[in-house]
Amino acid sequence: MSKDICKIFGRNLYKIRTGKGISQEELGFEVGLDKSTIGKYELAKRCINLRTAKNIADALGVKLSDMLD
């Protein structure tokens, strides 16, 4: 993904995750990632691959396209 897409994904990940009251640790456990990795995605310090992005969207109960708007 491009750096701009990573920033958009990270911003939406944070917004959706916190809006649902889910901690980074809880989400990480659900998708098999460390909470620090979730934090890096949210801050766009690490770019996410498509499969992991889909897994996170599924765990949050949203469409992947919702994470990229």
Secondary structure, 3 states (H helix, E strand, C coil): CCHHHHHHHHHHHHHHHHHCCCCHHHHHHHHCCCHHHHHHHHCCCCCCCHHHHHHHHHHHCCCHHHHCC
